[in-house]
Amino acid sequence: MAEGIMEIDDGNFETEVLQSDKPVLVDFWAPWCGPCKAIGPVVEDLANSFGDKIKFTKCNVDNSPVTPGKFGIKAIPTLIFFKGGDVVEQITGMVAKSKLEEAVNKLL
């Protein structure tokens, strides 16, 4: 796990994401998912740039099936942006870094 990115699961999702005082990006992924591996470094770059303002997290869908189900996640990678416990934006699939930066800036 990259520095500045927290691993979350069904057990701590509510505390770490929904009750967070900072906006949160959750990267729903799995180790076997090629596009998830491709988007990982992009998320790490964003964590390095915005980690003081936004909490960056990853949720392995194989280990934590309940949380992705609650948010209707059918494909990975899916990035969900939360602010004040509410979903602000959801992006599925491999997208350009600029699109992710745009979503991150909306959280600030």
Secondary structure, 3 states (H helix, E strand, C coil): CCCCEEEECCCCHHHHHHCCCCCEEEEEECCCCHHHHHHHHHHHHHHHHHCCCCEEEEEECCCCCHHHHHCCCCCCCEEEEEECCEEEEEEECCCCHHHHHHHHHHHC
